[in-house]
Amino acid sequence: MEGILKKNSITSNAFIILAVCLLPVSSAAGGSDSFIQALTHALDHNPEIKAAQAKLVAAQERLPQSRAELMPNLAVNVTPNSSHSSWRGGGTSGQSVVVGATLSQMLYNRPVLIALDQTVPWIGAAADDLDGVMQTVFFKVAKATVDLLQAKEIVRLAENNQRVMQQHLTSTQTRHRVGELTRTNISQAEARLATAHADHTRANNDLAVARAQFFEVVGKPAGESLSLPRFRHSPGEGSLESWLVQLEQRPDMRATSKRLSVAESAIKQEQAGHWPTLSLSSGASHVWQKGGTTVVSTTEEEADSYTLGMRMDLPLYSGGMTLSKTAEAQARRDAQWAELDRLRRQAYREIEKAYLDLQSSQALTTSFNSIVAAAKMARDGVEREFRVGTRTSLDLLDSERELFSNQTNLAKNRYSLELARFQMLLVVGRLTLEELLLPQ
């Protein structure tokens, strides 16, 4: 039993321990290592994790409490006593001190034995809850990182688009002065530059929001070298069925299965109310007694006594309490079965959705790569045709705008793909540091 409990404790804390051990490595290296630093900081300071850790510690205390029921119980007692009686013509008084010790040992109590067996799955469920919270925090850090990097990329694209629109306006104004273009062309260029300014402002605002969200999740500002880590194996590879079979390893599924085991044994625990209990008890005492009357002088006496006995209690009738508690335990067991079924259906839906979202993101990213390449070729062609006079300035501005729009969509889909990979691992309970390709 101790081996199982120790394994649960190690499993529940492995995530944080591994992150802390990797922190010196991440400080010395660059690239994705700053993501590990951010994740480590979030795991160390997240209030949800601290609450789950406290619940695990509380659950672990069930073991010594259950063991204490089976251990010998030793007590020392001291009982002083004074008495006085009087009547017409006389009276009596006395004082005594009794010092004793009692020792009791439970020999057989089925409900207590079952309660001891329940501690293993109970502690395991709390450890799984902690694992689930840590994986959720992991995903929140990943999402905050993805959103921040995406916002930075869109700001860069908006700055480049604004610079290109400014160059077009300057070129249009120069050609207008020599009579090649009209005032309408200048107005069109000015309108597109104003739109580029608005896009740039919006992108900067989104970046500020992403920085604030990152600080909220991680607990400290993002470093300039922040980047996403790589995975040991590409999430989403294989068939949907190969991912669906992994649902049982989700932390919530593991925790609910263990709580179902506790609920099953709780029925036996309540039924054991009809079983006899057997205990052994012994005691020793020493009595100092002094007393006398008005006729007889005061006398002092001392006496020792020892007891040793065995007690068996056999319940015969408890007003239906045992049957009622057994029915209650059965209802709780049925509720746990229903909860497990609900989680299993939810897991199927989440895994299937994550898998399809990942496939869609991969297809869209590939598609937008081709679209951006085609948009660049189209923009270059329109620019050449504009120079020889077969295209208008509005055609050129439209092609630039389309290129910027496609580049922005590509950036969003590329980062959506990265987030979908994290989501895929989260829904099967594998979003841990072991899944990342860390520096050696």
C-alpha positions as CSV (number, residue, x, y, z in Angstrom):
1,M,0.0,0.0,0.0
2,E,2.8,2.4,0.9
3,G,4.4,1.8,-2.5
4,I,1.2,2.7,-4.3
5,L,0.7,5.9,-2.2
6,K,4.3,6.9,-2.8
7,K,3.9,6.4,-6.5
8,N,0.8,8.6,-6.5
9,S,2.6,11.3,-4.6
10,I,5.5,11.2,-7.0
11,T,3.3,11.3,-10.0
12,S,1.3,14.3,-8.8
13,N,4.5,16.3,-8.2
14,A,6.6,15.1,-11.2
15,F,5.3,17.8,-13.4
16,I,6.6,20.6,-11.2
17,I,9.8,18.8,-10.2
18,L,10.7,18.2,-13.8
19,A,10.0,21.8,-14.7
20,V,12.2,23.1,-11.8
21,C,15.0,20.7,-12.7
22,L,14.9,22.0,-16.3
23,L,15.0,25.7,-15.2
24,P,18.8,26.0,-15.1
25,V,19.0,24.5,-18.5
26,S,16.4,26.8,-19.9
27,S,18.2,29.8,-18.4
28,A,21.4,29.0,-20.2
29,A,19.8,28.3,-23.6
30,G,17.6,30.4,-25.8
31,G,14.7,29.8,-28.2
32,S,11.8,27.8,-26.8
33,D,13.5,27.5,-23.4
34,S,11.9,30.8,-22.2
35,F,8.5,29.0,-22.6
36,I,9.7,26.5,-20.0
37,Q,10.7,29.3,-17.7
38,A,7.2,30.9,-18.1
39,L,5.6,27.5,-17.6
40,T,7.7,26.8,-14.5
41,H,6.8,30.2,-13.0
42,A,3.1,29.6,-13.7
43,L,3.1,26.2,-12.1
44,D,4.9,27.5,-9.0
45,H,2.6,30.4,-8.5
46,N,-0.8,29.4,-9.9
47,P,-3.5,29.5,-7.1
48,E,-5.5,26.7,-8.7
49,I,-2.5,24.4,-8.4
50,K,-1.8,25.4,-4.8
51,A,-5.5,24.6,-4.0
52,A,-5.2,21.2,-5.7
53,Q,-1.9,20.5,-3.9
54,A,-3.5,21.3,-0.5
55,K,-6.4,19.0,-1.3
56,L,-3.9,16.2,-2.1
57,V,-2.1,16.8,1.2
58,A,-5.5,16.6,3.0
59,A,-6.4,13.4,1.2
60,Q,-3.0,11.9,2.2
61,E,-3.9,12.4,5.9
62,R,-6.6,9.8,5.5
63,L,-4.0,7.1,5.6
64,P,-2.6,7.8,9.1
65,Q,-6.1,8.5,10.3
66,S,-7.3,5.1,9.1
67,R,-4.3,3.3,10.5
68,A,-4.9,5.0,13.9
69,E,-8.2,3.1,14.1
70,L,-6.2,-0.2,14.0
71,M,-3.4,0.8,16.4
72,P,-3.4,0.2,20.2
73,N,-5.0,2.9,22.2
74,L,-3.2,3.7,25.5
75,A,-4.6,6.1,28.1
76,V,-3.6,7.1,31.6
77,N,-6.2,8.5,34.0
78,V,-6.0,10.0,37.5
79,T,-9.2,10.2,39.6
80,P,-9.2,12.0,42.9
81,N,-12.2,11.6,45.1
82,S,-13.4,13.1,48.4
83,S,-16.5,12.2,50.4
84,H,-18.1,13.1,53.7
85,S,-21.2,11.9,55.4
86,S,-22.7,12.9,58.7
87,W,-25.6,12.0,61.0
88,R,-26.7,12.7,64.5
89,G,-24.0,11.7,66.8
90,G,-21.3,10.9,64.2
91,G,-20.0,11.0,60.7
92,T,-17.5,9.6,58.2
93,S,-15.1,11.0,55.7
94,G,-12.7,9.7,53.1
95,Q,-10.4,10.6,50.3
96,S,-9.0,8.4,47.6
97,V,-6.8,8.7,44.5
98,V,-7.0,6.2,41.7
99,V,-4.2,6.2,39.1
100,G,-4.7,3.8,36.3
101,A,-3.8,2.9,32.7
102,T,-6.0,1.3,30.1
103,L,-4.9,-0.4,26.9
104,S,-7.3,-1.4,24.1
105,Q,-6.6,-3.1,20.8
106,M,-9.1,-3.6,18.0
107,L,-8.9,-7.2,16.7
108,Y,-11.5,-7.1,14.0
109,N,-13.7,-4.3,12.7
110,R,-14.7,-4.7,9.1
111,P,-15.8,-1.1,8.4
112,V,-12.5,0.2,9.6
113,L,-10.5,-2.2,7.5
114,I,-12.5,-1.2,4.4
115,A,-11.9,2.5,5.2
116,L,-8.2,1.8,5.2
117,D,-8.4,0.2,1.8
118,Q,-10.3,3.2,0.5
119,T,-7.3,5.5,1.2
120,V,-5.4,4.3,-1.8
121,P,-7.9,5.2,-4.5
122,W,-9.0,8.3,-2.6
123,I,-5.4,9.7,-2.5
124,G,-4.9,8.6,-6.2
125,A,-8.0,10.6,-7.2
126,A,-6.7,13.7,-5.5
127,A,-3.3,13.2,-7.3
128,D,-5.1,12.9,-10.6
129,D,-7.1,16.1,-9.9
130,L,-3.8,17.9,-9.4
131,D,-2.4,16.4,-12.6
132,G,-5.5,17.7,-14.4
133,V,-5.1,21.2,-13.0
134,M,-1.5,21.3,-14.0
135,Q,-2.3,20.2,-17.5
136,T,-5.0,22.9,-17.7
137,V,-2.5,25.5,-16.6
138,F,0.0,24.2,-19.1
139,F,-2.6,24.8,-21.9
140,K,-3.4,28.2,-20.6
141,V,0.3,29.2,-20.8
142,A,0.6,27.7,-24.3
143,K,-2.5,29.6,-25.4
144,A,-1.2,32.9,-23.9
145,T,2.1,32.3,-25.7
146,V,0.4,31.5,-29.0
147,D,-1.8,34.6,-28.7
148,L,1.2,36.8,-27.9
149,L,3.3,35.5,-30.7
150,Q,0.4,35.8,-33.1
151,A,-0.2,39.4,-32.1
152,K,3.5,40.2,-32.6
153,E,3.5,38.7,-36.1
154,I,0.4,40.6,-37.1
155,V,1.9,43.9,-35.8
156,R,5.0,43.2,-37.9
157,L,2.8,42.6,-41.0
158,A,0.8,45.7,-40.3
159,E,4.0,47.8,-39.9
160,N,5.2,46.4,-43.2
161,N,1.9,47.1,-44.9
162,Q,1.9,50.6,-43.6
163,R,5.4,51.2,-44.9
164,V,4.4,49.9,-48.3
165,M,1.3,52.2,-48.4
166,Q,3.4,55.1,-47.5
167,Q,5.8,54.3,-50.3
168,H,2.9,54.1,-52.7
169,L,1.6,57.5,-51.6
170,T,5.0,59.1,-51.9
171,S,5.5,57.6,-55.4
172,T,2.0,58.6,-56.4
173,Q,2.6,62.2,-55.3
174,T,5.8,62.3,-57.2
175,R,4.2,61.1,-60.4
176,H,1.3,63.5,-59.9
177,R,3.7,66.4,-59.9
178,V,5.1,65.4,-63.3
179,G,1.6,64.8,-64.7
180,E,1.6,61.0,-64.9
181,L,-1.2,60.5,-62.3
182,T,-4.3,62.4,-61.2
183,R,-5.4,63.8,-57.9
184,T,-7.8,60.8,-57.7
185,N,-4.8,58.5,-57.6
186,I,-3.4,60.4,-54.6
187,S,-6.7,60.3,-52.8
188,Q,-6.9,56.5,-53.3
189,A,-3.3,56.1,-51.9
190,E,-4.1,58.3,-48.9
191,A,-7.3,56.3,-48.2
192,R,-5.3,53.1,-48.3
193,L,-2.6,54.5,-46.0
194,A,-5.3,55.6,-43.5
195,T,-6.6,52.0,-43.5
196,A,-3.1,50.7,-43.0
197,H,-2.7,53.1,-40.0
198,A,-5.9,51.8,-38.6
199,D,-4.8,48.2,-39.1
200,H,-1.5,49.0,-37.3
201,T,-3.3,50.6,-34.4
202,R,-5.6,47.7,-34.0
203,A,-2.7,45.3,-34.1
204,N,-0.9,47.2,-31.4
205,N,-4.0,47.2,-29.2
206,D,-4.4,43.4,-29.7
207,L,-0.7,43.0,-28.8
208,A,-1.2,45.0,-25.5
209,V,-4.2,42.8,-24.7
210,A,-2.1,39.6,-25.4
211,R,0.7,40.9,-23.1
212,A,-1.8,41.5,-20.3
213,Q,-3.4,38.1,-20.7
214,F,0.1,36.5,-20.7
215,F,0.9,38.3,-17.4
216,E,-2.4,37.1,-15.9
217,V,-1.7,33.5,-16.7
218,V,2.0,33.3,-16.1
219,G,2.4,35.9,-13.3
220,K,5.2,37.8,-15.0
221,P,5.8,39.7,-18.3
222,A,6.8,37.8,-21.4
223,G,10.5,37.7,-22.3
224,E,11.6,39.0,-25.7
225,S,13.0,35.6,-26.7
226,L,9.7,33.8,-26.0
227,S,8.9,31.2,-28.6
228,L,6.9,28.0,-28.8
229,P,8.6,24.6,-28.1
230,R,8.7,21.7,-30.4
231,F,7.1,18.3,-29.8
232,R,8.8,15.0,-29.7
233,H,6.1,13.6,-31.9
234,S,3.7,15.6,-34.0
235,P,0.3,15.6,-32.3
236,G,-2.6,14.5,-34.5
237,E,-0.7,11.8,-36.4
238,G,-2.5,8.5,-36.8
239,S,-6.2,7.8,-37.0
240,L,-9.0,9.2,-34.9
241,E,-9.5,5.8,-33.4
242,S,-5.9,5.6,-32.1
243,W,-6.6,8.9,-30.2
244,L,-10.0,7.9,-28.9
245,V,-8.5,4.8,-27.2
246,Q,-6.4,7.1,-25.0
247,L,-9.3,8.8,-23.3
248,E,-9.0,6.5,-20.2
249,Q,-5.6,8.2,-19.4
250,R,-7.2,11.6,-19.0
251,P,-6.8,12.9,-15.4
252,D,-10.6,13.4,-14.9
253,M,-11.3,9.9,-16.2
254,R,-8.7,8.4,-13.9
255,A,-9.9,10.4,-10.9
256,T,-13.5,9.5,-11.5
257,S,-12.7,5.8,-11.9
258,K,-10.9,5.8,-8.5
259,R,-13.8,7.6,-6.9
260,L,-16.1,5.0,-8.3
261,S,-13.9,2.3,-6.7
262,V,-14.3,4.2,-3.4
263,A,-18.1,4.3,-3.9
264,E,-18.2,0.6,-4.5
265,S,-16.3,-0.2,-1.4
266,A,-18.5,2.2,0.6
267,I,-21.4,-0.1,0.0
268,K,-19.5,-3.0,1.6
269,Q,-18.5,-0.6,4.4
270,E,-22.1,0.2,5.2
271,Q,-23.2,-3.5,4.9
272,A,-20.5,-4.3,7.4
273,G,-22.6,-2.6,10.0
274,H,-24.2,-6.0,10.5
275,W,-20.9,-7.7,11.2
276,P,-19.5,-8.3,14.7
277,T,-16.6,-6.4,16.1
278,L,-13.9,-7.8,18.3
279,S,-11.5,-5.9,20.6
280,L,-9.1,-6.6,23.4
281,S,-8.9,-4.4,26.5
282,S,-6.7,-4.4,29.6
283,G,-6.2,-2.1,32.5
284,A,-4.2,-1.6,35.7
285,S,-4.8,0.8,38.6
286,H,-3.5,1.7,42.0
287,V,-5.7,3.2,44.7
288,W,-4.7,5.3,47.7
289,Q,-7.6,5.5,50.2
290,K,-7.9,7.2,53.5
291,G,-11.0,7.5,55.7
292,G,-12.5,7.1,59.2
293,T,-15.4,7.9,61.5
294,T,-15.8,9.7,64.8
295,V,-15.6,6.4,66.5
296,V,-12.9,4.6,64.5
297,S,-9.6,6.3,63.9
298,T,-8.5,7.2,60.4
299,T,-7.1,4.4,58.4
300,E,-5.0,4.3,55.2
301,E,-5.2,1.6,52.5
302,E,-3.6,0.9,49.2
303,A,-4.7,-1.6,46.6
304,D,-3.7,-2.7,43.1
305,S,-6.1,-4.1,40.5
306,Y,-5.6,-5.5,37.0
307,T,-8.1,-6.4,34.3
308,L,-7.8,-8.2,31.0
309,G,-10.7,-9.0,28.7
310,M,-12.0,-9.5,25.3
311,R,-15.2,-7.9,23.9
312,M,-17.4,-8.9,21.0
313,D,-20.3,-6.7,19.8
314,L,-22.9,-8.3,17.5
315,P,-25.4,-5.8,16.1
316,L,-29.0,-7.1,16.2
317,Y,-31.2,-4.1,15.5
318,S,-30.3,-0.4,14.8
319,G,-33.7,0.9,13.7
320,G,-32.9,0.4,10.0
321,M,-29.9,2.7,10.0
322,T,-27.6,0.2,8.4
323,L,-30.0,-0.6,5.6
324,S,-30.6,3.1,5.0
325,K,-26.9,3.9,4.8
326,T,-26.3,1.0,2.5
327,A,-29.1,2.3,0.1
328,E,-27.5,5.7,0.3
329,A,-24.1,4.3,-0.6
330,Q,-25.6,2.4,-3.5
331,A,-27.2,5.6,-4.8
332,R,-23.8,7.4,-4.6
333,R,-22.2,4.6,-6.5
334,D,-24.9,4.9,-9.2
335,A,-24.2,8.7,-9.4
336,Q,-20.4,8.0,-9.8
337,W,-21.2,5.5,-12.6
338,A,-23.4,8.2,-14.3
339,E,-20.6,10.8,-13.9
340,L,-18.0,8.4,-15.4
341,D,-20.4,7.8,-18.4
342,R,-20.8,11.6,-18.8
343,L,-17.1,12.2,-18.8
344,R,-16.5,9.4,-21.2
345,R,-19.0,10.9,-23.7
346,Q,-17.5,14.3,-23.1
347,A,-14.0,12.9,-23.8
348,Y,-15.2,11.3,-27.0
349,R,-16.6,14.6,-28.2
350,E,-13.5,16.7,-27.1
351,I,-11.0,14.3,-28.7
352,E,-12.9,14.1,-32.0
353,K,-13.3,17.8,-32.1
354,A,-9.7,18.4,-31.3
355,Y,-8.6,15.9,-33.9
356,L,-10.8,17.4,-36.6
357,D,-9.8,21.0,-35.6
358,L,-6.2,20.0,-35.9
359,Q,-6.7,18.4,-39.4
360,S,-8.6,21.5,-40.5
361,S,-5.9,23.8,-39.2
362,Q,-3.2,21.8,-41.1
363,A,-5.2,22.0,-44.3
364,L,-6.0,25.7,-43.9
365,T,-2.3,26.5,-43.2
366,T,-1.2,24.6,-46.3
367,S,-3.9,26.3,-48.3
368,F,-3.0,29.8,-47.1
369,N,0.7,29.2,-47.8
370,S,-0.3,28.6,-51.5
371,I,-2.7,31.6,-51.4
372,V,0.1,33.9,-50.1
373,A,2.5,32.7,-52.7
374,A,-0.1,33.3,-55.4
375,A,-0.9,36.7,-54.0
376,K,2.8,37.7,-54.1
377,M,3.0,36.6,-57.7
378,A,-0.2,38.5,-58.5
379,R,1.1,41.7,-56.8
380,D,4.4,41.5,-58.6
381,G,2.6,41.1,-61.9
382,V,0.3,44.0,-61.3
383,E,3.2,46.1,-60.3
384,R,5.0,45.4,-63.5
385,E,1.9,46.1,-65.5
386,F,1.3,49.3,-63.6
387,R,4.8,50.5,-64.6
388,V,4.1,50.0,-68.3
389,G,0.7,51.7,-68.0
390,T,-1.6,48.7,-68.4
391,R,-2.8,48.7,-64.8
392,T,-4.1,51.6,-62.6
393,S,-2.8,52.6,-59.2
394,L,-6.0,51.3,-57.7
395,D,-5.3,47.9,-59.1
396,L,-1.8,48.0,-57.5
397,L,-3.3,49.1,-54.1
398,D,-5.9,46.4,-54.3
399,S,-3.2,43.7,-54.9
400,E,-1.2,45.0,-51.9
401,R,-4.3,45.0,-49.7
402,E,-5.1,41.4,-50.7
403,L,-1.6,40.3,-50.1
404,F,-1.6,41.8,-46.6
405,S,-5.0,40.2,-45.8
406,N,-3.8,36.8,-46.9
407,Q,-0.5,37.1,-44.9
408,T,-2.5,38.0,-41.8
409,N,-4.8,35.0,-42.3
410,L,-1.8,32.8,-42.8
411,A,-0.3,34.0,-39.5
412,K,-3.5,33.4,-37.7
413,N,-3.9,29.9,-39.1
414,R,-0.3,29.0,-38.4
415,Y,-0.7,29.9,-34.7
416,S,-4.1,28.2,-34.6
417,L,-2.4,25.1,-35.8
418,E,0.2,25.3,-32.9
419,L,-2.6,25.8,-30.4
420,A,-4.5,22.8,-31.9
421,R,-1.5,20.6,-31.2
422,F,-1.5,21.6,-27.6
423,Q,-5.3,21.0,-27.5
424,M,-4.9,17.6,-28.9
425,L,-2.5,16.5,-26.2
426,L,-4.7,18.1,-23.5
427,V,-7.9,16.3,-24.4
428,V,-6.1,12.9,-24.1
429,G,-4.3,13.8,-20.8
430,R,-0.8,13.9,-22.3
431,L,0.0,17.7,-22.1
432,T,3.2,17.2,-20.0
433,L,6.8,18.3,-20.4
434,E,7.7,14.7,-21.5
435,E,5.9,15.5,-24.8
436,L,8.1,18.4,-25.6
437,L,11.5,18.2,-27.3
438,L,13.7,19.8,-24.7
439,P,17.4,20.8,-25.1
440,Q,20.0,18.3,-24.0
